[in-house]
Structures are given as structure tokens and as C-alpha cells.
């Protein structure tokens, strides 16, 4: 690809519901597909590749495509805790999202990047998060179970979807989230493992706001792209504010 660096816009959504997060992803994917089909003109000033950053509130449990282990009774049990519950088309099993987690949904056309490969993409996400944790002095590792680990405790979960080389869903890094929510599930379906957070490991309060800029710096370096910040504008519809 030579010296070409794809431009990726960053949209910080703040604290939003999981439903809203899905809606934003769906709209970004739709724009990508329209761009591929040529059905709408693509503005040179509005990159299609997008990073959606958010925290989810209310708390939510989500399961991936392998949903057989989560019958309606299990869904009802988790909802009784005060959390939402969603079945999704991402990879992986069950996980939790809530305040204090940096959630990133990259909606990217992999044809714009170094390699048009979903395996390469997941590896790059893992390398990004390992380098981010390294900046905070943490030694991390990966495994066949995916995600980022501090010894036997997962600090960052990954679960992605990819269709026509357009990605959605993404990653969730525990910053100062309430880890008690994970006690009600077997995170990612992995027995005998735990979860941790930056705050727990560093023994101080590490907020999503603190971590966001270092994350973007590492993402930009790892994916060899140029990030541009998009700002929300108050309008009557949910998406015209930033599209």
C-alpha cells in the first residue's frame, strides 16, 4: 500500500445504551456498503472508516453467535440483576459491558488497510491493547481464547463481526468498571479464569477519560492510519448529527 495511510474518523458517544451502540454501528456499516455499491456519493471530507467510542449504561450482558448455552431462563436471571441482555452476531460467548469500560467499535473496510484479513485485524486489535497496557506498566499476554490477559485474569475482551471485509463490534477494556458484574457469569465461557481492570492492577482509579487519548495514539500507530475527530451536533435525528 506504499505510504498511503487510511483516514479513520473518531466519534466519542459518551455513555449510551447498548441499543444505541448497535444503531450507530448499523448506520456506519450501511454507509460502507452504500459506498461499495456506488449508490451514494462518498464525500472526500467524511471518511467511511470509523471508531465509535463509548461506555454502556445501563449495564448489559451480551452473548455472541454461540448462544445455545444461554436459554431464556438464564437470560431472565441476568435481567433480574438490573442488567440488559442482548444476543448478537459477534464472535465469542458471554461478556459484560458497563460504566467504567472503554468500549471501541471499529467499523472499518479492511481493504483500506495493510492486509485484507480478519485474522490480521484481530491480531492488530490485540497488539494495540497489549501496547496500551504496556504504557501503563502492565505485562500482558494473549491466548487461543482471544482477549488480553494479566496472568489468568482478562483485562480486555474482544468480539468482532466481519461481512464483506467490513468490521463491527470490537473490544472492551476494563478501566474502573465494577467487576462484581462478572461474578454472575463465566466471562467468555472460559472456566477457571478471572477478570481484572487497570484500576485494580495499578491500585488507583483509572478512568475511561484518562485512557482514551493513549488508546487512540496506539491505535493510530498500530493500524498505520490517520485519525480525525468528529464532533456531535444536536439535531432531531440520531445520525445526521455526525454523518
C-alpha positions as CSV (number, residue, x, y, z in Angstrom):
1,X,0.0,0.0,0.0
2,X,3.1,2.2,-0.1
3,X,2.9,5.3,2.1
4,X,-0.9,5.6,1.9
5,X,-2.5,5.9,5.3
6,X,-6.2,5.4,5.6
7,X,-8.1,8.2,7.4
8,X,-10.3,7.0,10.2
9,X,-12.8,9.3,12.0
10,X,-13.3,9.0,15.7
11,X,-16.7,9.6,17.3
12,X,-17.0,9.7,21.1
13,X,-20.5,8.8,22.0
14,X,-20.2,9.1,25.8
15,X,-22.4,6.9,27.9
16,X,-25.1,5.3,25.7
17,X,-27.3,2.2,25.8
18,X,-26.3,-0.9,24.1
19,X,-29.2,-0.5,21.7
20,X,-27.9,3.0,20.7
21,X,-24.4,1.5,20.1
22,X,-25.9,-1.1,17.8
23,X,-27.8,1.6,15.9
24,X,-24.6,3.6,15.4
25,X,-22.7,0.5,14.2
26,X,-25.6,-0.4,11.8
27,X,-25.6,3.0,10.2
28,X,-21.8,3.0,9.8
29,X,-21.9,-0.4,8.1
30,X,-24.7,0.8,5.9
31,X,-22.7,3.7,4.7
32,X,-19.7,1.4,3.9
33,X,-22.0,-0.9,1.9
34,X,-23.5,2.1,0.0
35,X,-20.0,3.3,-0.8
36,X,-19.1,-0.1,-2.1
37,X,-22.2,-0.3,-4.3
38,X,-21.7,3.3,-5.6
39,X,-25.4,4.0,-4.7
40,X,-24.5,7.2,-2.9
41,X,-21.6,9.7,-3.4
42,X,-18.9,9.5,-0.8
43,X,-17.6,12.9,0.4
44,X,-13.9,13.1,0.5
45,X,-14.1,15.0,3.7
46,X,-16.1,12.4,5.5
47,X,-14.1,9.1,5.9
48,X,-16.2,6.0,6.0
49,X,-13.8,4.1,8.4
50,X,-15.0,5.0,11.9
51,X,-14.0,4.3,15.5
52,X,-17.0,4.5,17.8
53,X,-16.0,5.1,21.4
54,X,-18.4,4.7,24.3
55,X,-19.3,3.4,27.7
56,X,-22.5,1.4,28.1
57,X,-25.2,2.3,30.5
58,X,-27.4,0.7,31.7
59,X,-25.2,-2.3,32.4
60,X,-25.6,-5.1,29.8
61,X,-24.7,-8.7,29.2
62,X,-24.2,-9.8,25.6
63,X,-23.6,-13.2,24.0
64,X,-22.1,-13.9,20.7
65,X,-23.1,-16.3,17.9
66,X,-22.7,-19.4,20.0
67,X,-25.9,-18.8,22.0
68,X,-27.1,-22.3,22.9
69,X,-25.7,-22.2,26.4
70,X,-27.9,-19.2,27.3
71,X,-31.5,-20.3,27.4
72,X,-34.4,-17.9,28.3
73,X,-34.1,-18.8,32.0
74,X,-30.5,-17.7,32.1
75,X,-31.4,-14.5,30.3
76,X,-34.2,-13.8,32.8
77,X,-31.8,-14.4,35.8
78,X,-29.3,-11.9,34.4
79,X,-32.1,-9.3,33.7
80,X,-33.3,-9.7,37.3
81,X,-29.9,-8.3,38.4
82,X,-30.8,-5.0,36.8
83,X,-28.9,-5.5,33.5
84,X,-30.0,-5.6,29.9
85,X,-29.3,-8.8,27.8
86,X,-28.6,-9.0,24.1
87,X,-27.9,-11.8,21.6
88,X,-25.6,-10.5,18.9
89,X,-23.8,-11.6,15.7
90,X,-20.3,-11.1,17.1
91,X,-17.9,-13.8,17.8
92,X,-17.3,-15.2,21.3
93,X,-19.6,-16.1,24.2
94,X,-21.0,-14.1,27.1
95,X,-19.5,-10.9,28.5
96,X,-20.4,-7.8,30.4
97,X,-20.4,-4.1,29.5
98,X,-21.0,-1.2,31.8
99,X,-19.8,2.2,33.0
100,X,-16.0,2.3,33.6
101,X,-15.3,0.3,30.4
102,X,-13.7,1.8,27.3
103,X,-15.7,0.2,24.5
104,X,-14.5,0.7,21.0
105,X,-16.4,-0.4,17.9
106,X,-14.2,-0.1,14.8
107,X,-16.3,0.0,11.7
108,X,-13.6,-0.4,9.0
109,X,-13.3,-1.7,5.5
110,X,-10.2,-3.9,5.8
111,X,-9.5,-3.4,2.1
112,X,-8.3,0.1,3.1
113,X,-5.6,-1.3,5.4
114,X,-2.3,-3.2,5.2
115,X,-4.0,-6.6,4.9
116,X,-7.5,-7.6,3.9
117,X,-7.6,-10.3,6.5
118,X,-9.9,-10.8,9.5
119,X,-7.2,-12.8,11.3
120,X,-4.7,-9.9,10.8
121,X,-7.3,-7.5,12.0
122,X,-7.9,-9.3,15.3
123,X,-4.2,-9.7,15.8
124,X,-3.8,-6.0,15.4
125,X,-6.5,-5.2,17.9
126,X,-4.8,-7.5,20.4
127,X,-1.4,-5.8,19.7
128,X,-3.0,-2.4,20.2
129,X,-4.4,-3.3,23.6
130,X,-1.2,-5.0,24.7
131,X,0.8,-1.9,23.8
132,X,-1.7,0.3,25.6
133,X,-1.4,-1.8,28.8
134,X,2.4,-1.8,28.4
135,X,2.3,2.0,28.5
136,X,0.7,1.6,31.9
137,X,3.5,-0.7,33.0
138,X,1.5,-3.9,32.8
139,X,2.8,-7.2,31.3
140,X,0.0,-8.8,29.3
141,X,-0.4,-11.8,27.0
142,X,-2.9,-13.4,24.6
143,X,-4.1,-16.9,24.2
144,X,-6.2,-19.1,21.9
145,X,-9.2,-17.8,23.8
146,X,-8.5,-14.3,22.5
147,X,-8.6,-11.1,24.5
148,X,-5.8,-9.6,26.7
149,X,-4.7,-11.2,29.9
150,X,-2.8,-10.2,33.0
151,X,-1.7,-13.6,34.2
152,X,-5.0,-15.6,34.4
153,X,-7.3,-12.5,34.5
154,X,-8.8,-10.9,31.4
155,X,-8.5,-7.2,31.3
156,X,-9.8,-6.6,27.7
157,X,-12.4,-8.6,25.8
158,X,-12.6,-8.9,22.0
159,X,-15.6,-10.0,19.9
160,X,-15.9,-8.9,16.3
161,X,-18.1,-9.4,13.2
162,X,-16.9,-9.1,9.7
163,X,-19.0,-9.2,6.5
164,X,-17.6,-8.3,3.1
165,X,-14.5,-7.2,5.0
166,X,-16.4,-4.6,6.9
167,X,-15.9,-4.9,10.6
168,X,-18.3,-4.2,13.5
169,X,-18.4,-4.9,17.3
170,X,-14.9,-4.7,18.8
171,X,-13.3,-4.5,22.2
172,X,-13.9,-3.6,25.8
173,X,-11.1,-2.6,28.2
174,X,-11.9,-2.6,31.9
175,X,-10.7,0.7,33.3
176,X,-12.6,1.3,36.6
177,X,-15.7,-0.8,35.9
178,X,-17.5,-2.7,38.7
179,X,-16.0,-6.1,38.4
180,X,-18.7,-7.6,40.5
181,X,-21.0,-7.9,37.5
182,X,-18.7,-10.6,36.1
183,X,-19.3,-12.8,39.1
184,X,-22.7,-13.7,37.8
185,X,-21.4,-15.3,34.5
186,X,-18.5,-17.3,33.2
187,X,-16.9,-14.5,31.2
188,X,-16.4,-15.5,27.6
189,X,-17.3,-19.1,28.6
190,X,-13.8,-19.7,30.0
191,X,-13.8,-21.7,33.2
192,X,-11.2,-21.2,35.9
193,X,-10.2,-17.7,34.8
194,X,-10.9,-14.3,36.2
195,X,-11.2,-10.6,35.2
196,X,-9.3,-7.6,36.2
197,X,-9.1,-3.9,35.4
198,X,-6.5,-1.1,35.0
199,X,-7.6,0.3,38.3
200,X,-7.3,-3.0,40.2
201,X,-3.8,-3.7,38.7
202,X,-2.4,-0.2,39.2
203,X,-4.1,0.3,42.6
204,X,-5.5,3.7,41.7
205,X,-8.6,5.0,39.9
206,X,-8.0,4.8,36.1
207,X,-10.9,6.4,34.2
208,X,-12.1,5.9,30.7
209,X,-11.3,9.6,30.0
210,X,-7.7,9.1,31.1
211,X,-7.2,6.1,28.8
212,X,-8.9,7.3,25.7
213,X,-6.1,9.5,24.2
214,X,-3.3,6.9,24.8
215,X,-5.6,4.3,23.2
216,X,-6.1,6.5,20.1
217,X,-2.4,7.1,19.8
218,X,-1.6,3.4,19.9
219,X,-4.4,2.5,17.5
220,X,-3.1,5.1,15.0
221,X,0.4,3.7,15.2
222,X,-0.6,0.0,15.1
223,X,-3.0,0.4,12.2
224,X,-0.9,2.9,10.3
225,X,-3.8,5.2,9.9
226,X,-4.6,8.9,10.4
227,X,-7.3,9.6,13.0
228,X,-9.6,12.6,12.7
229,X,-12.1,13.7,15.5
230,X,-15.7,14.2,14.5
231,X,-18.0,16.2,16.8
232,X,-21.6,15.6,17.6
233,X,-24.1,18.3,16.8
234,X,-27.6,18.4,18.4
235,X,-30.2,17.6,15.8
236,X,-33.6,16.0,15.8
237,X,-32.4,12.7,14.2
238,X,-29.9,10.4,15.8
239,X,-27.4,10.2,12.9
240,X,-27.5,13.4,10.9
241,X,-25.6,15.0,13.8
242,X,-22.3,13.4,12.6
243,X,-22.8,11.8,9.2
